[in-house]
């Protein structure tokens, strides 16, 4: 692996952040800077935290710490999606995004287990 971009969890997080960004633009105007801004930030923070953690991968504990931050942002995005689905059921992409974020959280968690068991410090 030569780059954080090679990580499957990064690739998925990046793709989902783009989808969330586009879906959030379908929110009513007054939500674009409230709930819309919040979900855009939390979804983009996942990929950014994975990338930042990868830069610290030499230090196993530090790497895992950043991956845990990525799960926290994934959970925040999940929570934001729960709210948006209830408030705006007409935005068709939201339920599919929720399922994808649940899957991403599991993949990040599995990757943390892998790093914990196999990473050399």
Z-matrix of the N, CA and C atoms (Angstrom, degrees):
N
C 1 1.440
C 2 1.529 1 107.97
N 3 1.294 2 115.71 1 122.05
C 4 1.467 3 119.00 2 -175.58
C 5 1.523 4 113.39 3 -104.99
N 6 1.328 5 116.91 4 -8.53
C 7 1.458 6 119.72 5 -176.21
C 8 1.522 7 109.91 6 -157.61
N 9 1.313 8 116.65 7 155.88
C 10 1.460 9 120.89 8 173.81
C 11 1.513 10 110.68 9 -59.71
N 12 1.330 11 116.61 10 -24.70
C 13 1.462 12 120.60 11 179.75
C 14 1.523 13 112.41 12 -67.33
N 15 1.329 14 116.97 13 -16.09
C 16 1.461 15 121.36 14 177.66
C 17 1.529 16 112.31 15 -80.43
N 18 1.322 17 117.45 16 -15.61
C 19 1.461 18 120.89 17 -179.16
C 20 1.532 19 110.58 18 -72.98
N 21 1.312 20 116.18 19 129.60
C 22 1.464 21 120.50 20 178.13
C 23 1.529 22 111.04 21 -58.88
N 24 1.327 23 117.61 22 -40.50
C 25 1.465 24 119.37 23 -178.63
C 26 1.527 25 111.55 24 -64.53
N 27 1.328 26 116.91 25 -33.94
C 28 1.467 27 119.44 26 176.46
C 29 1.525 28 110.04 27 -67.75
N 30 1.322 29 116.74 28 -45.80
C 31 1.463 30 121.12 29 -178.59
C 32 1.531 31 111.26 30 -60.10
N 33 1.327 32 116.16 31 -43.26
C 34 1.466 33 120.32 32 178.78
C 35 1.528 34 110.02 33 -65.49
N 36 1.343 35 116.52 34 -46.17
C 37 1.465 36 120.36 35 -179.37
C 38 1.522 37 111.19 36 -61.05
N 39 1.309 38 117.21 37 -39.94
C 40 1.467 39 121.28 38 178.85
C 41 1.526 40 110.49 39 -62.89
N 42 1.336 41 115.46 40 -49.01
C 43 1.469 42 120.60 41 -179.66
C 44 1.532 43 111.18 42 -60.87
N 45 1.319 44 116.50 43 -43.87
C 46 1.462 45 119.97 44 -179.81
C 47 1.525 46 111.63 45 -66.55
N 48 1.335 47 117.40 46 -36.65
C 49 1.468 48 120.31 47 177.95
C 50 1.532 49 110.76 48 -61.15
N 51 1.320 50 116.34 49 -39.16
C 52 1.468 51 119.82 50 176.39
C 53 1.526 52 111.02 51 -63.97
N 54 1.317 53 115.99 52 -42.58
C 55 1.467 54 120.21 53 -179.53
C 56 1.526 55 111.03 54 -66.31
N 57 1.330 56 116.66 55 -40.96
C 58 1.461 57 120.13 56 177.98
C 59 1.522 58 110.06 57 -64.24
N 60 1.315 59 116.28 58 -42.77
C 61 1.463 60 120.15 59 179.11
C 62 1.525 61 110.19 60 -56.13
N 63 1.317 62 116.17 61 -50.71
C 64 1.465 63 120.45 62 -178.41
C 65 1.530 64 112.31 63 -65.06
N 66 1.326 65 116.99 64 -41.03
C 67 1.466 66 120.15 65 179.30
C 68 1.526 67 110.77 66 -66.39
N 69 1.328 68 116.93 67 -36.92
C 70 1.470 69 119.89 68 -178.10
C 71 1.524 70 112.04 69 -66.02
N 72 1.310 71 116.92 70 -24.36
C 73 1.460 72 120.03 71 179.15
C 74 1.529 73 112.08 72 -72.94
N 75 1.323 74 116.98 73 -9.44
C 76 1.463 75 121.82 74 176.40
C 77 1.532 76 111.89 75 -87.68
N 78 1.322 77 116.48 76 -4.84
C 79 1.460 78 120.16 77 178.54
C 80 1.523 79 110.01 78 -68.84
N 81 1.324 80 116.50 79 157.69
C 82 1.474 81 118.82 80 175.20
C 83 1.527 82 110.55 81 -57.86
N 84 1.299 83 116.46 82 152.80
C 85 1.462 84 122.32 83 -175.66
C 86 1.527 85 112.76 84 -50.70
N 87 1.326 86 116.83 85 -44.04
C 88 1.468 87 119.79 86 -177.09
C 89 1.529 88 112.71 87 -67.22
N 90 1.339 89 118.04 88 -18.85
C 91 1.473 90 121.47 89 179.29
C 92 1.526 91 113.22 90 -91.03
N 93 1.321 92 117.40 91 -13.61
C 94 1.462 93 119.61 92 -176.52
C 95 1.522 94 112.19 93 -58.18
N 96 1.323 95 117.56 94 -33.84
C 97 1.459 96 120.68 95 -176.64
C 98 1.519 97 112.27 96 -103.25
N 99 1.304 98 118.48 97 0.26
C 100 1.452 99 122.74 98 177.01
C 101 1.530 100 108.11 99 -106.79
N 102 1.300 101 115.69 100 -99.22
C 103 1.469 102 121.63 101 -178.30
C 104 1.530 103 111.27 102 -61.49
N 105 1.316 104 117.25 103 -38.09
C 106 1.467 105 120.52 104 -179.57
C 107 1.512 106 112.20 105 -62.85
N 108 1.311 107 116.49 106 -46.19
C 109 1.464 108 120.94 107 178.77
C 110 1.525 109 111.01 108 -63.07
N 111 1.317 110 116.31 109 -41.54
C 112 1.463 111 120.70 110 -178.44
C 113 1.528 112 111.83 111 -62.81
N 114 1.325 113 116.65 112 -45.40
C 115 1.468 114 118.74 113 -178.45
C 116 1.529 115 111.10 114 -71.28
N 117 1.315 116 117.28 115 -32.66
C 118 1.472 117 118.59 116 175.90
C 119 1.528 118 110.07 117 -64.06
N 120 1.316 119 116.89 118 -43.20
C 121 1.474 120 119.89 119 -179.55
C 122 1.525 121 111.69 120 -65.97
N 123 1.325 122 117.35 121 -45.83
C 124 1.465 123 118.95 122 -177.50
C 125 1.525 124 111.41 123 -66.35
N 126 1.326 125 117.41 124 -38.35
C 127 1.470 126 119.20 125 -179.32
C 128 1.525 127 111.38 126 -68.90
N 129 1.319 128 117.36 127 -37.78
C 130 1.471 129 120.32 128 179.25
C 131 1.522 130 111.76 129 -74.07
N 132 1.327 131 116.35 130 -28.98
C 133 1.464 132 120.41 131 179.97
C 134 1.536 133 111.55 132 -64.41
N 135 1.325 134 118.16 133 -28.58
C 136 1.465 135 121.00 134 179.84
C 137 1.519 136 110.03 135 -60.42
N 138 1.317 137 116.66 136 -54.11
C 139 1.468 138 120.24 137 -178.65
C 140 1.522 139 111.22 138 -64.32
N 141 1.329 140 116.72 139 -38.33
C 142 1.462 141 120.08 140 -178.89
C 143 1.520 142 111.95 141 -67.31
N 144 1.317 143 116.79 142 -38.25
C 145 1.462 144 120.46 143 179.43
C 146 1.526 145 110.84 144 -70.59
N 147 1.314 146 117.30 145 -36.92
C 148 1.470 147 120.27 146 174.96
C 149 1.528 148 109.52 147 -61.67
N 150 1.320 149 116.56 148 -44.37
C 151 1.468 150 120.61 149 179.77
C 152 1.529 151 110.87 150 -63.99
N 153 1.319 152 117.29 151 -44.91
C 154 1.465 153 120.08 152 -179.82
C 155 1.527 154 110.96 153 -64.35
N 156 1.314 155 116.61 154 -42.07
C 157 1.459 156 120.20 155 177.85
C 158 1.516 157 111.90 156 -62.13
N 159 1.318 158 116.14 157 -38.78
C 160 1.464 159 119.97 158 179.37
C 161 1.531 160 110.34 159 -60.00
N 162 1.303 161 116.63 160 -35.76
C 163 1.457 162 120.47 161 177.47
C 164 1.518 163 112.69 162 -65.50
N 165 1.319 164 117.00 163 -17.41
C 166 1.465 165 122.33 164 179.01
C 167 1.524 166 111.67 165 -108.78
N 168 1.316 167 116.97 166 17.05
C 169 1.460 168 121.80 167 -172.86
C 170 1.518 169 114.04 168 -62.71
N 171 1.311 170 117.10 169 -17.88
C 172 1.472 171 120.06 170 177.48
C 173 1.525 172 110.27 171 -61.25
N 174 1.315 173 116.03 172 -27.63
C 175 1.456 174 122.07 173 -178.28
C 176 1.525 175 108.81 174 -108.41
N 177 1.322 176 115.89 175 100.77
C 178 1.460 177 122.60 176 -172.92
C 179 1.536 178 112.75 177 -50.16
N 180 1.312 179 117.89 178 -50.82
C 181 1.467 180 120.77 179 -177.31
C 182 1.530 181 111.21 180 -62.40
N 183 1.314 182 115.92 181 -39.14
C 184 1.468 183 120.31 182 179.66
C 185 1.533 184 110.38 183 -67.15
N 186 1.317 185 116.28 184 -41.23
C 187 1.457 186 121.31 185 178.61
C 188 1.530 187 110.44 186 -61.31
N 189 1.329 188 115.96 187 -47.71
C 190 1.464 189 120.36 188 179.36
C 191 1.527 190 110.34 189 -61.64
N 192 1.318 191 116.33 190 -39.37
C 193 1.471 192 120.68 191 178.68
C 194 1.533 193 110.93 192 -56.73
N 195 1.314 194 116.54 193 -45.24
C 196 1.464 195 119.87 194 179.72
C 197 1.523 196 111.86 195 -69.42
N 198 1.313 197 116.99 196 -35.01
C 199 1.465 198 119.43 197 176.60
C 200 1.526 199 110.61 198 -66.10
N 201 1.323 200 117.09 199 -34.50
C 202 1.464 201 120.70 200 175.42
C 203 1.521 202 110.33 201 -66.49
N 204 1.339 203 116.88 202 -38.87
C 205 1.471 204 119.79 203 174.26
C 206 1.529 205 110.40 204 -59.92
N 207 1.334 206 116.30 205 -38.03
C 208 1.467 207 120.24 206 179.25
C 209 1.532 208 110.69 207 -64.15
N 210 1.332 209 116.91 208 -39.53
C 211 1.470 210 119.77 209 176.67
C 212 1.522 211 110.04 210 -64.55
N 213 1.320 212 116.81 211 -39.53
C 214 1.465 213 119.89 212 179.20
C 215 1.527 214 110.53 213 -61.21
N 216 1.318 215 117.17 214 -42.22
C 217 1.464 216 120.26 215 177.73
C 218 1.523 217 111.18 216 -67.82
N 219 1.319 218 116.23 217 -34.25
C 220 1.469 219 120.66 218 176.47
C 221 1.529 220 109.56 219 -64.67
N 222 1.333 221 116.72 220 -42.56
C 223 1.463 222 120.60 221 177.26
C 224 1.525 223 111.12 222 -64.00
N 225 1.328 224 116.20 223 -39.18
C 226 1.472 225 119.48 224 177.63
C 227 1.528 226 110.25 225 -62.76
N 228 1.323 227 116.74 226 -43.15
C 229 1.465 228 120.62 227 178.39
C 230 1.520 229 110.29 228 -62.65
N 231 1.320 230 116.45 229 -40.78
C 232 1.467 231 122.30 230 176.68
C 233 1.537 232 109.24 231 -57.70
N 234 1.312 233 116.77 232 -47.42
C 235 1.462 234 121.55 233 179.82
C 236 1.534 235 111.76 234 -62.23
N 237 1.324 236 115.89 235 -42.17
C 238 1.470 237 120.15 236 178.01
C 239 1.533 238 110.20 237 -62.49
N 240 1.318 239 116.43 238 -42.15
C 241 1.468 240 120.16 239 179.17
C 242 1.526 241 111.00 240 -64.00
N 243 1.336 242 117.29 241 -40.74
C 244 1.468 243 119.93 242 176.96
C 245 1.528 244 110.45 243 -53.81
N 246 1.325 245 115.74 244 -46.20
C 247 1.462 246 120.84 245 -178.31
C 248 1.535 247 111.03 246 -66.76
N 249 1.327 248 115.87 247 -46.57
C 250 1.467 249 119.23 248 -177.67
C 251 1.526 250 112.22 249 -64.51
N 252 1.320 251 117.01 250 -35.41
C 253 1.471 252 120.48 251 178.37
C 254 1.525 253 110.03 252 -62.67
N 255 1.325 254 116.01 253 -40.02
C 256 1.475 255 119.78 254 178.72
C 257 1.530 256 111.57 255 -70.50
N 258 1.328 257 116.14 256 -40.31
C 259 1.462 258 120.02 257 -177.06
C 260 1.528 259 113.28 258 -76.63
N 261 1.341 260 116.16 259 -36.26
C 262 1.474 261 120.59 260 -173.24
C 263 1.539 262 110.71 261 -132.69
N 264 1.328 263 116.96 262 68.46
C 265 1.471 264 120.05 263 -177.34
C 266 1.528 265 113.24 264 -64.96
N 267 1.330 266 117.50 265 -13.12
C 268 1.462 267 121.05 266 -179.72
C 269 1.530 268 112.51 267 -78.26
N 270 1.332 269 118.45 268 -11.04
C 271 1.478 270 120.15 269 176.73
C 272 1.529 271 106.79 270 -86.38
N 273 1.300 272 114.62 271 100.24
C 274 1.464 273 122.38 272 -168.24
C 275 1.528 274 114.74 273 -63.54
N 276 1.328 275 118.29 274 -27.45
C 277 1.459 276 121.28 275 -175.10
C 278 1.529 277 113.04 276 -73.49
N 279 1.312 278 117.43 277 -21.97
C 280 1.456 279 120.38 278 -170.10
C 281 1.530 280 114.35 279 -61.23
N 282 1.333 281 120.20 280 -47.25
C 283 1.474 282 118.32 281 179.47
C 284 1.535 283 113.24 282 -61.32
N 285 1.310 284 116.56 283 -38.43
C 286 1.474 285 120.34 284 178.13
C 287 1.528 286 110.36 285 -65.34
N 288 1.326 287 116.48 286 -39.29
C 289 1.466 288 120.11 287 176.89
C 290 1.518 289 110.87 288 -63.18
N 291 1.325 290 116.96 289 -40.17
C 292 1.460 291 120.48 290 178.81
C 293 1.525 292 110.95 291 -58.80
N 294 1.317 293 116.88 292 -47.08
C 295 1.470 294 121.12 293 178.21
C 296 1.523 295 110.10 294 -59.65
N 297 1.310 296 117.03 295 -41.29
C 298 1.469 297 121.17 296 -179.63
C 299 1.525 298 111.64 297 -64.99
N 300 1.329 299 117.11 298 -38.05
C 301 1.467 300 119.73 299 178.71
C 302 1.520 301 112.22 300 -71.41
N 303 1.312 302 117.34 301 -32.95
C 304 1.460 303 119.93 302 174.21
C 305 1.528 304 109.25 303 -62.68
N 306 1.311 305 116.57 304 -44.42
C 307 1.469 306 121.34 305 178.14
C 308 1.521 307 110.98 306 -64.16
N 309 1.333 308 117.67 307 -42.93
C 310 1.461 309 120.83 308 178.72
C 311 1.518 310 110.85 309 -60.56
N 312 1.313 311 117.68 310 -43.15
C 313 1.466 312 120.54 311 178.54
C 314 1.524 313 111.62 312 -58.07
N 315 1.317 314 116.38 313 -41.69
C 316 1.471 315 120.52 314 177.78
C 317 1.523 316 111.04 315 -64.63
N 318 1.332 317 116.71 316 -40.78
C 319 1.465 318 120.26 317 179.96
C 320 1.534 319 111.31 318 -66.35
N 321 1.330 320 116.86 319 -40.07
C 322 1.466 321 119.22 320 177.66
C 323 1.523 322 109.45 321 -64.62
N 324 1.327 323 116.56 322 -42.75
C 325 1.458 324 120.49 323 178.67
C 326 1.524 325 111.41 324 -60.68
N 327 1.315 326 117.37 325 -43.01
C 328 1.469 327 120.99 326 177.46
C 329 1.527 328 111.05 327 -64.23
N 330 1.318 329 116.50 328 -37.04
C 331 1.465 330 119.57 329 178.49
C 332 1.527 331 110.47 330 -67.22
N 333 1.316 332 116.76 331 -38.31
C 334 1.471 333 119.77 332 176.06
C 335 1.528 334 110.01 333 -59.90
N 336 1.311 335 116.96 334 -44.03
C 337 1.468 336 120.68 335 178.31
C 338 1.526 337 110.52 336 -61.03
N 339 1.336 338 116.74 337 -41.25
C 340 1.453 339 120.95 338 177.80
C 341 1.533 340 110.75 339 -61.74
N 342 1.319 341 116.85 340 -49.50
C 343 1.465 342 120.56 341 -179.40
C 344 1.521 343 110.01 342 -60.52
N 345 1.323 344 116.67 343 -44.06
C 346 1.462 345 120.67 344 -179.02
C 347 1.524 346 111.89 345 -60.45
N 348 1.325 347 116.82 346 -39.57
C 349 1.463 348 121.09 347 -176.39
C 350 1.530 349 113.64 348 -83.62
N 351 1.327 350 117.65 349 -26.90
C 352 1.468 351 120.07 350 -168.90
C 353 1.512 352 116.16 351 -121.62
N 354 1.310 353 118.12 352 -9.50
C 355 1.461 354 120.46 353 -175.09
C 356 1.512 355 110.47 354 -79.33
N 357 1.315 356 115.64 355 135.54
C 358 1.461 357 120.43 356 175.08
C 359 1.532 358 108.48 357 -90.17
N 360 1.293 359 116.17 358 139.88
C 361 1.469 360 119.74 359 178.62
C 362 1.507 361 110.74 360 -102.55
